[in-house]
Structures are given as C-alpha cells and as structure tokens.
Amino acid sequence: MDCVQMNASTRKISICGRHTQYSLIHPDRVMNEHDLIYCISGSWEIWQNEKQYMLHSGESLLLSAAMHHYGIQRSSADCETIFIHFSAEEDDALDLDCCIHPTPIANQFIIPVLNHSSQSSIVYDLFCQIVDAFWSPTVYASIEAEAY
C-alpha cells in the first residue's frame, strides 16, 4: 500500500473547494503542494507518477507535491469531489511500502495515498468543515482553515 510520510507541522491551505462539474479529466501537472481529494459520488481515475488510482465514492486520495499527477479517462458522469491543496514540507515523502510495516517516528504520521472510508461520514464532514472555514467571510477564516 502506498503512503505519504509527513511531519506533524502546521500546514497552509492555498485553495479548496468542490468539483460539481461531471466528466472531468484530472489536470496534467506537477504542483509544489499536496492535493487531497475526497470523492462524494461516482468514480475518477487519477494517475501519479505512472501509477493508476481509482477513486470511488467515500474514498480519499492524497497526491504528493512534486509528483506528476494527471488523468487519462474522464470521471464518471455522476462524479462529485472535494479538494484541498495544502503546503508540503521538505521531508514529506511518498513511500510505496511504509503502510505495510510502518515505523513510528517522533512528530511524524503516515497517510495512505488511497483511503477507503466509505462507511464513515466523519471524513466527509471534516472535508466540508475545512472548505466552509476556508471560504468563510469572517476575519478568522484563514486561521480556522490553518487549524485543520
């Protein structure tokens, strides 16, 4: 199982929101930040460095900074997603086997690239709260968004 190992520092969200346009092809790009995607409905094929990931309803996908992300096929006609672009740190690392035998390291955590959480509304609720806080018109919106 592919994972991303990150230190537990504060991360800055640069942009987040919802894609309600159906039948999208993921943009072909290399970003300086991570792209975290939650699939509300439907499915979407997304590639990272020549590896295919199939994202389905109730799943999240973490695309790593400095990696090539792209799509070949369009998402399903009913695909709806929430995305969060957030800052990367120098020591963040994609590890293709770290989830099999994770080695705990102080102040670091390990996140699966593809996370199956279809039975839990907690992940969806957290994504919605982050997007709502980020786009809140209050003076404290950026502080609230950084807290996640």
FIKOLZA-1660 file (N, C-alpha, C; in steps of 0.1 Angstrom, whole numbers, plus 5000, padded with zeros to 4 digits):
% residues 148
   i   px   py   pz ch aa at
   1 5008 4988 5000  A  M  N
   1 5000 5000 5000  A  M CA
   1 5009 5012 5000  A  M  C
   2 5006 5022 4991  A  D  N
   2 5013 5034 4990  A  D CA
   2 5009 5044 5001  A  D  C
   3 5019 5051 5007  A  C  N
   3 5016 5060 5018  A  C CA
   3 5025 5073 5016  A  C  C
   4 5021 5083 5023  A  V  N
   4 5029 5095 5024  A  V CA
   4 5033 5097 5039  A  V  C
   5 5046 5099 5041  A  Q  N
   5 5050 5102 5054  A  Q CA
   5 5053 5117 5056  A  Q  C
   6 5047 5123 5066  A  M  N
   6 5047 5137 5068  A  M CA
   6 5051 5140 5083  A  M  C
   7 5057 5152 5084  A  N  N
   7 5059 5156 5098  A  N CA
   7 5046 5163 5103  A  N  C
   8 5045 5164 5116  A  A  N
   8 5033 5170 5121  A  A CA
   8 5033 5185 5123  A  A  C
   9 5038 5192 5113  A  S  N
   9 5038 5207 5114  A  S CA
   9 5025 5213 5109  A  S  C
  10 5023 5225 5111  A  T  N
  10 5011 5232 5106  A  T CA
  10 5012 5234 5091  A  T  C
  11 5001 5231 5085  A  R  N
  11 5001 5232 5070  A  R CA
  11 4992 5243 5066  A  R  C
  12 4995 5250 5055  A  K  N
  12 4987 5261 5050  A  K CA
  12 4979 5256 5038  A  K  C
  13 4966 5259 5038  A  I  N
  13 4958 5256 5027  A  I CA
  13 4958 5267 5017  A  I  C
  14 4961 5265 5005  A  S  N
  14 4962 5275 4995  A  S CA
  14 4948 5277 4988  A  S  C
  15 4941 5266 4985  A  I  N
  15 4928 5266 4979  A  I CA
  15 4921 5253 4982  A  I  C
  16 4908 5254 4982  A  C  N
  16 4900 5242 4984  A  C CA
  16 4886 5244 4979  A  C  C
  17 4879 5234 4976  A  G  N
  17 4865 5236 4971  A  G CA
  17 4859 5223 4966  A  G  C
  18 4848 5224 4959  A  R  N
  18 4841 5213 4954  A  R CA
  18 4841 5213 4939  A  R  C
  19 4842 5201 4933  A  H  N
  19 4841 5200 4918  A  H CA
  19 4827 5193 4916  A  H  C
  20 4818 5201 4911  A  T  N
  20 4805 5195 4908  A  T CA
  20 4803 5194 4892  A  T  C
  21 4814 5197 4885  A  Q  N
  21 4813 5195 4870  A  Q CA
  21 4816 5180 4868  A  Q  C
  22 4808 5174 4860  A  Y  N
  22 4809 5160 4858  A  Y CA
  22 4818 5157 4846  A  Y  C
  23 4823 5145 4845  A  S  N
  23 4831 5140 4834  A  S CA
  23 4844 5149 4832  A  S  C
  24 4851 5150 4843  A  L  N
  24 4864 5158 4842  A  L CA
  24 4876 5148 4840  A  L  C
  25 4886 5154 4834  A  I  N
  25 4899 5147 4833  A  I CA
  25 4908 5154 4843  A  I  C
  26 4915 5147 4852  A  H  N
  26 4924 5154 4862  A  H CA
  26 4934 5162 4854  A  H  C
  27 4937 5174 4858  A  P  N
  27 4948 5182 4851  A  P CA
  27 4961 5175 4851  A  P  C
  28 4969 5177 4841  A  D  N
  28 4982 5172 4840  A  D CA
  28 4992 5182 4845  A  D  C
  29 4998 5179 4857  A  R  N
  29 5006 5189 4864  A  R CA
  29 5015 5183 4874  A  R  C
  30 5025 5191 4878  A  V  N
  30 5033 5189 4890  A  V CA
  30 5032 5201 4899  A  V  C
  31 5027 5199 4911  A  M  N
  31 5025 5210 4920  A  M CA
  31 5035 5211 4931  A  M  C
  32 5037 5222 4937  A  N  N
  32 5046 5224 4948  A  N CA
  32 5038 5221 4962  A  N  C
  33 5026 5216 4961  A  E  N
  33 5018 5214 4973  A  E CA
  33 5011 5201 4971  A  E  C
  34 5006 5195 4982  A  H  N
  34 4998 5183 4981  A  H CA
  34 4984 5186 4977  A  H  C
  35 4977 5176 4970  A  D  N
  35 4964 5177 4966  A  D CA
  35 4956 5165 4972  A  D  C
  36 4947 5169 4981  A  L  N
  36 4939 5159 4988  A  L CA
  36 4925 5159 4982  A  L  C
  37 4920 5148 4977  A  I  N
  37 4907 5147 4971  A  I CA
  37 4898 5137 4978  A  I  C
  38 4886 5141 4980  A  Y  N
  38 4875 5132 4986  A  Y CA
  38 4864 5131 4976  A  Y  C
  39 4861 5119 4973  A  C  N
  39 4850 5116 4963  A  C CA
  39 4837 5114 4970  A  C  C
  40 4828 5123 4967  A  I  N
  40 4814 5123 4973  A  I CA
  40 4806 5113 4966  A  I  C
  41 4807 5112 4952  A  S  N
  41 4799 5103 4945  A  S CA
  41 4806 5100 4932  A  S  C
  42 4803 5088 4926  A  G  N
  42 4809 5085 4913  A  G CA
  42 4823 5079 4914  A  G  C
  43 4831 5080 4904  A  S  N
  43 4844 5075 4904  A  S CA
  43 4853 5083 4895  A  S  C
  44 4866 5083 4897  A  W  N
  44 4876 5091 4890  A  W CA
  44 4889 5084 4889  A  W  C
  45 4894 5082 4877  A  E  N
  45 4908 5076 4875  A  E CA
  45 4918 5087 4875  A  E  C
  46 4928 5086 4885  A  I  N
  46 4938 5096 4886  A  I CA
  46 4951 5089 4886  A  I  C
  47 4961 5094 4879  A  W  N
  47 4975 5088 4879  A  W CA
  47 4984 5097 4887  A  W  C
  48 4994 5091 4893  A  Q  N
  48 5005 5098 4900  A  Q CA
  48 5018 5090 4896  A  Q  C
  49 5027 5097 4889  A  N  N
  49 5040 5090 4885  A  N CA
  49 5038 5076 4879  A  N  C
  50 5030 5075 4869  A  E  N
  50 5027 5063 4862  A  E CA
  50 5020 5052 4869  A  E  C
  51 5014 5056 4881  A  K  N
  51 5006 5046 4889  A  K CA
  51 4992 5051 4889  A  K  C
  52 4983 5042 4885  A  Q  N
  52 4968 5045 4884  A  Q CA
  52 4962 5043 4898  A  Q  C
  53 4953 5052 4901  A  Y  N
  53 4945 5051 4913  A  Y CA
  53 4930 5053 4909  A  Y  C
  54 4921 5044 4913  A  M  N
  54 4907 5045 4910  A  M CA
  54 4900 5050 4923  A  M  C
  55 4895 5062 4923  A  L  N
  55 4889 5069 4934  A  L CA
  55 4874 5067 4933  A  L  C
  56 4867 5061 4943  A  H  N
  56 4853 5059 4943  A  H CA
  56 4846 5066 4954  A  H  C
  57 4833 5067 4954  A  S  N
  57 4825 5073 4964  A  S CA
  57 4830 5069 4978  A  S  C
  58 4832 5079 4987  A  G  N
  58 4836 5076 5001  A  G CA
  58 4851 5074 5002  A  G  C
  59 4859 5076 4992  A  E  N
  59 4873 5074 4993  A  E CA
  59 4880 5088 4992  A  E  C
  60 4892 5088 4997  A  S  N
  60 4901 5100 4995  A  S CA
  60 4914 5096 4989  A  S  C
  61 4920 5105 4982  A  L  N
  61 4933 5103 4975  A  L CA
  61 4942 5114 4978  A  L  C
  62 4954 5111 4983  A  L  N
  62 4964 5121 4986  A  L CA
  62 4975 5121 4975  A  L  C
  63 4975 5132 4966  A  L  N
  63 4985 5133 4956  A  L CA
  63 4997 5141 4962  A  L  C
  64 5009 5136 4961  A  S  N
  64 5020 5143 4967  A  S CA
  64 5026 5154 4959  A  S  C
  65 5031 5164 4966  A  A  N
  65 5038 5175 4960  A  A CA
  65 5050 5170 4952  A  A  C
  66 5053 5177 4942  A  A  N
  66 5065 5174 4933  A  A CA
  66 5064 5161 4925  A  A  C
  67 5052 5155 4925  A  M  N
  67 5049 5143 4917  A  M CA
  67 5040 5147 4906  A  M  C
  68 5042 5139 4895  A  H  N
  68 5034 5142 4883  A  H CA
  68 5020 5136 4885  A  H  C
  69 5009 5144 4885  A  H  N
  69 4995 5140 4886  A  H CA
  69 4988 5142 4872  A  H  C
  70 4980 5133 4868  A  Y  N
  70 4973 5135 4856  A  Y CA
  70 4961 5125 4855  A  Y  C
  71 4953 5128 4845  A  G  N
  71 4942 5119 4842  A  G CA
  71 4943 5115 4827  A  G  C
  72 4938 5103 4824  A  I  N
  72 4937 5098 4811  A  I CA
  72 4922 5097 4807  A  I  C
  73 4914 5091 4816  A  Q  N
  73 4900 5090 4814  A  Q CA
  73 4892 5100 4821  A  Q  C
  74 4880 5103 4816  A  R  N
  74 4871 5112 4823  A  R CA
  74 4865 5106 4835  A  R  C
  75 4862 5114 4845  A  S  N
  75 4855 5108 4857  A  S CA
  75 4841 5104 4852  A  S  C
  76 4834 5096 4861  A  S  N
  76 4821 5091 4858  A  S CA
  76 4812 5103 4857  A  S  C
  77 4800 5101 4850  A  A  N
  77 4791 5112 4848  A  A CA
  77 4785 5118 4861  A  A  C
  78 4785 5110 4872  A  D  N
  78 4780 5114 4885  A  D CA
  78 4790 5117 4895  A  D  C
  79 4803 5119 4891  A  C  N
  79 4814 5122 4900  A  C CA
  79 4813 5136 4906  A  C  C
  80 4814 5137 4919  A  E  N
  80 4815 5149 4926  A  E CA
  80 4826 5148 4936  A  E  C
  81 4835 5158 4938  A  T  N
  81 4846 5157 4947  A  T CA
  81 4848 5170 4955  A  T  C
  82 4855 5168 4966  A  I  N
  82 4860 5180 4974  A  I CA
  82 4875 5179 4973  A  I  C
  83 4882 5190 4971  A  F  N
  83 4897 5190 4970  A  F CA
  83 4903 5200 4980  A  F  C
  84 4915 5197 4985  A  I  N
  84 4922 5206 4994  A  I CA
  84 4936 5206 4989  A  I  C
  85 4942 5218 4985  A  H  N
  85 4956 5219 4982  A  H CA
  85 4963 5225 4994  A  H  C
  86 4973 5218 5000  A  F  N
  86 4979 5223 5012  A  F CA
  86 4994 5222 5011  A  F  C
  87 5001 5230 5018  A  S  N
  87 5016 5231 5018  A  S CA
  87 5023 5218 5021  A  S  C
  88 5035 5216 5014  A  A  N
  88 5043 5205 5016  A  A CA
  88 5056 5209 5024  A  A  C
  89 5062 5200 5031  A  E  N
  89 5074 5202 5038  A  E CA
  89 5085 5194 5031  A  E  C
  90 5098 5198 5032  A  E  N
  90 5109 5192 5026  A  E CA
  90 5110 5177 5029  A  E  C
  91 5107 5173 5041  A  D  N
  91 5108 5159 5044  A  D CA
  91 5096 5150 5042  A  D  C
  92 5085 5156 5036  A  D  N
  92 5074 5148 5032  A  D CA
  92 5079 5138 5022  A  D  C
  93 5074 5125 5022  A  A  N
  93 5079 5116 5013  A  A CA
  93 5069 5105 5009  A  A  C
  94 5068 5102 4997  A  L  N
  94 5060 5091 4992  A  L CA
  94 5068 5078 4994  A  L  C
  95 5061 5069 5001  A  D  N
  95 5068 5056 5004  A  D CA
  95 5059 5045 4999  A  D  C
  96 5063 5037 4990  A  L  N
  96 5055 5027 4984  A  L CA
  96 5052 5015 4993  A  L  C
  97 5059 5014 5004  A  D  N
  97 5057 5002 5013  A  D CA
  97 5055 5006 5028  A  D  C
  98 5055 5019 5031  A  C  N
  98 5055 5022 5045  A  C CA
  98 5043 5018 5053  A  C  C
  99 5032 5016 5046  A  C  N
  99 5019 5012 5053  A  C CA
  99 5019 4997 5057  A  C  C
 100 5028 4989 5050  A  I  N
 100 5028 4975 5053  A  I CA
 100 5034 4973 5067  A  I  C
 101 5046 4979 5070  A  H  N
 101 5052 4978 5083  A  H CA
 101 5056 4992 5087  A  H  C
 102 5047 5000 5091  A  P  N
 102 5051 5014 5095  A  P CA
 102 5060 5015 5107  A  P  C
 103 5070 5023 5106  A  T  N
 103 5079 5025 5117  A  T CA
 103 5076 5039 5122  A  T  C
 104 5071 5039 5135  A  P  N
 104 5068 5052 5141  A  P CA
 104 5080 5061 5142  A  P  C
 105 5079 5073 5139  A  I  N
 105 5089 5083 5140  A  I CA
 105 5083 5095 5148  A  I  C
 106 5091 5100 5157  A  A  N
 106 5085 5112 5165  A  A CA
 106 5081 5123 5156  A  A  C
 107 5070 5129 5159  A  N  N
 107 5064 5141 5152  A  N CA
 107 5061 5138 5138  A  N  C
 108 5059 5126 5134  A  Q  N
 108 5055 5123 5120  A  Q CA
 108 5043 5114 5120  A  Q  C
 109 5036 5114 5109  A  F  N
 109 5025 5105 5107  A  F CA
 109 5025 5099 5093  A  F  C
 110 5018 5088 5091  A  I  N
 110 5017 5082 5078  A  I CA
 110 5003 5081 5073  A  I  C
 111 5001 5086 5061  A  I  N
 111 4988 5086 5055  A  I CA
 111 4988 5078 5043  A  I  C
 112 4978 5068 5042  A  P  N
 112 4977 5061 5029  A  P CA
 112 4973 5070 5018  A  P  C
 113 4979 5067 5006  A  V  N
 113 4976 5075 4994  A  V CA
 113 4961 5074 4991  A  V  C
 114 4956 5062 4991  A  L  N
 114 4942 5059 4988  A  L CA
 114 4936 5054 5001  A  L  C
 115 4926 5061 5006  A  N  N
 115 4920 5058 5019  A  N CA
 115 4905 5054 5017  A  N  C
 116 4902 5043 5021  A  H  N
 116 4888 5037 5020  A  H CA
 116 4880 5041 5032  A  H  C
 117 4871 5050 5032  A  S  N
 117 4863 5054 5043  A  S CA
 117 4849 5055 5040  A  S  C
 118 4844 5047 5031  A  S  N
 118 4830 5048 5026  A  S CA
 118 4820 5045 5037  A  S  C
 119 4823 5039 5048  A  Q  N
 119 4813 5036 5058  A  Q CA
 119 4813 5047 5069  A  Q  C
 120 4821 5057 5067  A  S  N
 120 4821 5068 5078  A  S CA
 120 4818 5081 5072  A  S  C
 121 4809 5089 5078  A  S  N
 121 4806 5102 5073  A  S CA
 121 4816 5112 5080  A  S  C
 122 4824 5108 5089  A  I  N
 122 4833 5117 5096  A  I CA
 122 4843 5124 5086  A  I  C
 123 4848 5116 5077  A  V  N
 123 4858 5121 5067  A  V CA
 123 4851 5132 5059  A  V  C
 124 4840 5128 5053  A  Y  N
 124 4832 5138 5045  A  Y CA
 124 4829 5151 5053  A  Y  C
 125 4825 5149 5066  A  D  N
 125 4821 5161 5074  A  D CA
 125 4834 5170 5076  A  D  C
 126 4845 5164 5078  A  L  N
 126 4858 5171 5080  A  L CA
 126 4861 5179 5067  A  L  C
 127 4861 5172 5056  A  F  N
 127 4863 5179 5043  A  F CA
 127 4854 5191 5042  A  F  C
 128 4841 5190 5045  A  C  N
 128 4831 5201 5044  A  C CA
 128 4835 5212 5053  A  C  C
 129 4838 5209 5065  A  Q  N
 129 4842 5219 5075  A  Q CA
 129 4854 5227 5071  A  Q  C
 130 4864 5220 5065  A  I  N
 130 4876 5227 5061  A  I CA
 130 4873 5237 5049  A  I  C
 131 4865 5232 5040  A  V  N
 131 4861 5241 5028  A  V CA
 131 4853 5252 5033  A  V  C
 132 4843 5250 5042  A  D  N
 132 4835 5260 5048  A  D CA
 132 4843 5271 5055  A  D  C
 133 4852 5266 5063  A  A  N
 133 4861 5275 5071  A  A CA
 133 4870 5284 5062  A  A  C
 134 4875 5277 5052  A  F  N
 134 4884 5284 5042  A  F CA
 134 4877 5295 5035  A  F  C
 135 4864 5293 5031  A  W  N
 135 4857 5303 5023  A  W CA
 135 4848 5311 5032  A  W  C
 136 4849 5310 5045  A  S  N
 136 4841 5318 5054  A  S CA
 136 4844 5333 5052  A  S  C
 137 4835 5342 5052  A  P  N
 137 4838 5356 5051  A  P CA
 137 4843 5363 5064  A  P  C
 138 4844 5355 5074  A  T  N
 138 4849 5361 5087  A  T CA
 138 4864 5364 5086  A  T  C
 139 4868 5373 5095  A  V  N
 139 4882 5377 5096  A  V CA
 139 4891 5365 5100  A  V  C
 140 4885 5355 5107  A  Y  N
 140 4892 5344 5112  A  Y CA
 140 4893 5332 5103  A  Y  C
 141 4888 5333 5091  A  A  N
 141 4887 5322 5081  A  A CA
 141 4900 5315 5079  A  A  C
 142 4911 5323 5076  A  S  N
 142 4924 5317 5074  A  S CA
 142 4929 5310 5086  A  S  C
 143 4927 5316 5098  A  I  N
 143 4931 5309 5110  A  I CA
 143 4924 5296 5112  A  I  C
 144 4911 5296 5110  A  E  N
 144 4903 5284 5111  A  E CA
 144 4908 5273 5101  A  E  C
 145 4910 5277 5089  A  A  N
 145 4915 5268 5079  A  A CA
 145 4928 5262 5082  A  A  C
 146 4937 5270 5087  A  E  N
 146 4951 5265 5091  A  E CA
 146 4950 5255 5102  A  E  C
 147 4940 5256 5111  A  A  N
 147 4939 5247 5122  A  A CA
 147 4937 5233 5119  A  A  C
 148 4932 5230 5107  A  Y  N
 148 4929 5217 5103  A  Y CA
 148 4942 5211 5098  A  Y  C
% end
